[in-house]
């Protein structure tokens, strides 16, 4: 089934499996074999399976500060609270102590996301049943207002590392799919917004090359400014999406995900490439090619939208090859894989054939 942006829902799952390698594990084989009508149903399936696996390991617990009036001392004495109790003739000590609890931000985000998905008519009965089943174990966990979640405050360590993929899925749902109605209720968008898909697309391409072409040392690396002299402190950082290297050859790939791939000009609707994108990739390439060998190439890799005109061209610019290609995400995944493999082989030759 295809979503509004012309991408097979199943392919979004495959993109997620590269972005989050944990989905390649056998535990998620059932999800991989199913067909999904929409992206909410896909996310509900991943979340239900992931939470069920986490329950087998045990929900993550954190020490939470608790305030309670007790007959015996526990933790630290709250002087003001104890005096207040005395004034009210209560023979209780006001105590503050830390207690291990499942009612922490990690589990609150899981519960909030699951409950919102349960309320969506677009999620199948089968998936809703699975989510209800795992939610039975979250009675002691509070809901949290999605707008108040401070995603940058999440800190992963050994005891909660398994939550990383699940909370990234929650982020996609709550930040990229959630729309609030005038009544203060929540409903889901039919597709991830452009910004969310852009991030997923970039991560997918990078991790695909890392997994299948390890000899090309795929990385999201920085390009140094190639200056004769001068202060570089005020120059922007040149951060590439993907840099592939083999021998003395380098390919810098800049992924682009737009609803409209081409710019439209004038009354005749003439279409051109986004000039800023070309300037950017050309700048990356020329600064990387310090010795002017021509061994550094650049590529703008657009995700194919539903537009009929899609860019597919190569240029030689000041001795370096600059390509503009389109990756069609509405094909079966083996065709997407073949497109990415062809890019590697066309740049690096037979050594770039798929390894894994």
N, C-alpha and C positions, 0 to 999 in steps of 0.2 A: 504494500500500500504506500502511496506517495503523499507527502505533506504539501503544504501550500507553496513552499519554495522549490519544489521539484526534486526532492531528495527522497529516495526510498527509506521508509522508517527503519527497515532492517539495516540499512547502511549506517544510520546514526548509531545503532547498537555496535556495529563493527568498528566505527570510529572511536566509540567509547572504550572498546576492548584494547585498543592501542594506547589511548590516553591513560587508561587505568588497567595495567597488565593483569590485575587480580581477576578481571572478568574472563581471562583466558583459562582460568582454572576449571577443572571438571565439575566443580560445584554449580557452575552456571550453564552447564550443557543444555538443561531444559529450556532456559531462556533463549539460548542461541537457536534452538530448533523450532521455536514458535513464530507465528505470524502476528503482526500487530496492526490494528486499524489506525492508531494514532500514537503520538509521542507520549501522551499521558499514560496510556496503557503500557507502553514499553518501560517507562520509568517506574510505574507501579510494580511491574513484574520484577525488575532489578532490585527495588527497595524491599519487597516482600521476601525475596530469596536472601538478600544480604542481611536483613534483620534477623531472619530465622537462623542463619549461620552464626550471627553474633550472639544470639540467645544461648546457643550450645556452648559457646566460650564463656558466657557470662557478660552481662551488661557492665560497661565501664563505670567505675565508682570514683568519686572525688571526695576529699574532705570538705564538708560544708559547715560553716559557723552556725551554731544553733544557740538560741537564747531560751531558757526555760526556768521556771520557778520550781525548786526542788527542796526536799526535806533534808538532804545531805549534800555536802559540797561536791561539785564536779567541775573540773576545768578551772576557769578563772572566775573570781567573785565580781559581780557587777555591783559596786557600792551603791550607786544611785538607785538601781532597781530594788536592791535589798532594803534601803531606807524607805522607799516608797511602800514596800510590802509591810514594813513595821508600822508606818503611819496608818495603814489600812487594817492593822491588827492581824496581819497574815504571818504565820510562823513559817515563812518560806525564804529560802536563799535564792537570789537571782543569779543564775550562773550562765557563763558563756563557755561553750566547749565545741570542739571539732568532731564531726561524726562522718564516717564513710557513707556516702549516699549515691543512689542511682539518679537522683533528681538534680542533674547537672546540665550544663548547656548542650553537651553532645547529644544526650538522650532526649532533651527537650526539642531539639531541632528535628531529630528523627520522628518523634511523636507528632509534632506540628505538621510536618510534611505528609506523613501517612494519613492523618485525619483529614487534611485538605484534599488529598487524592481520593479518599473514601467518599467525599461529598460530590465528586465529579461524575456526571452521568456518562461521560466518555470513557471512563474506566470500566472494563468488563466485570461482570458478576464474579467470574472466576478469580480475577485479581483482587477484587474488593473482599472476597471471602478470605483470601490468603493474608491480606493486610489486617483484617479484623482479628484473625487468629493470633498474629504476633502482637497485636496491640493489647491483648489480654494481660500481657506481662509488663505493661507500662502504667498500671494503676497509680503507682507512687510517683509518677513523673508528670510535671506540669507542662501545659502548653505555653508557647511563647509567641508574642506578636512578631510576625516576620519582619516588619519594618525596623524593629529594634535589635535585630541580630547583628552583632559586631563580628563579621566573618573573619576579620583580621586578628581577632583576639583568640582564635582557636589555636591551640598549641598541641602538636602531636609528639608523643614519646612512646616508649616501648609498650605501655599498657593500653594505649588507645590507637595504635598505628592502623589497626584493622578498620577504624572508622573513616579513614581518609577518603576512600572511594565513595562510601555511602554519603558522606557530608558534601562531597563535590556534586553528587547527583541531587541532593537536597538543594544545593545552591542553584543548580540549573533550573530546578522547579520553582523555587521561591523567588529567585531574582530574575529569571528569564522567561518564565511562563505565567507567573501569577498576575492577575488583574483584579483590582477591587471594584465592586459595584457601588452605586450610590447608596445602597442600603448598608454598606459596610461589610458585605459578604465577599467571598472570594470566588472567582471563576478562573478557568484556565484558558490561556491562549492556545491556538491550534498548532503553533510552531514556536521554536526558539527564536528570539529576536536576532537581528543581524550581528550584534556585538557578541552574543553568546556563541553563535554558530561560527563566527570568525575565529574565536579563541579555540574552539574544539577542532576546527578544520586545521589550523596551524599546528596544534599539538599532535593531531593524528598523523599528518605528513611527516613531522619530525620523528615520531616514535615508529612509524612504519619503516623508515630508512634505518633507524637504529636497530630494529629487530631483524629485518630481512637482509640488510646490507651492512653488516658490522665492519667490514673492511673499508668502508667509506667514512667512518668516524663522524657520523652526523651529530651536529651540535648547534645550539642557538648561541653563536659566538659574537663577540664584538669586533668591529673593524677599527683599527687605529687610523687617525687622520694622518695622511702623508703630506707633511708640511716641511718646507725648507727651513723656516724659523717662525718665531712668534709664539704667543701664549695660547694654549689650547683649552684653558680652563672654562672658557665661555662657549665653546663649541658643543653642540648636542652629541650625546652618545650615539654611535652608529651600532644598533643592536639588530643583528640579522635574525630572521625567523628560523632558517635552516642553512647551515653551511656543510657541504659535502667535500671531502678531500680524499684523493688517492694519488700517491706519488707526488708529482709536481703540479697536478691539476686541481682546481678548486671550482665548485659550482655554488653560487649563493642564490638561494631560492627565497623569494618574498611571496607568501601566500596572501591571496586577496579573496574576500567573500563579500560580495555586494548583491543586492537585489537587482541592480542595473550595472552590468559589467562595463558597458561603453557609455561615453558622454554623447549627448545628442545636441547638435548645433543647427541653428537656422531653420528656415521654413521648409527646407527640403529634407529635414531630419537626418542629416549626415552624421555618422557616428565615428568617434575617434577614441583612442585609449586615454585613460586618465593621465595627463601629462605629469602630475606630481609623482605618480607611481614610477614612471620611467626615469624621471630625474633622480629619484631615491635609489633605485637599483643601479643606475649608472654611477652614482656617487660611491656606493658601496664597492662596486667592482673596481673602479679606477684607484680608490684608496687602498684596496687589498693588493692590487697588482703593482707593488712598489717598484719592481724592476722592469716594468713595461714589457713583460714576456708574452702577453696575450693568453697565458694559461689560466687566467681567471675569467669565468663566464658568469652571467647573471640570468635569472629567470623570474618573471612574474607569473605565478601559477594561480589563475583564477578558478574559482569553483563555478561550474556551469549552472546558469540559472535557466529560466524558461524562455530566454531571448533566443531568437532564431539566428542572430549573428553572434558568433563567438570567436574571439581572437586566437589565431594560430600562426605565428610568424617568427622569423629570426632576422636579426640585424647585426651588422658589424659596425660597432661604434668606436672610433679611435683605436682600432686594433683588438677590441674585445667583443666576444659574441654575447648579444643580449637577446633573449627569447621571451616570447609571450605565449603561454600555453593555457589550455583550459582542461580542467579535470571534471569529467562528467560523473556526478554523484548519483545519477538516476539510472545507472546501469547495475547489473549484478556485481557483487563485490570482486569476483575474480577478474572482471573487466577493469575495475578501478585499480586493482593490484597490477594488472598488465600495463596500464597507462603509466603508473609510477615507475615500474621496472624499465619501461622503454626510455624514460627520461634519464635514468641512471646509465643505461647502456649507451645511449646516444652521446653522452658526455665522456664517459670513462672507458667505453669499449666492453669487450667480453668479460673483463675482470669484475664488472659490476653485476653479473648475473646473480639472481636470488640465491642466498646462502641458507636460509631457514624456512 
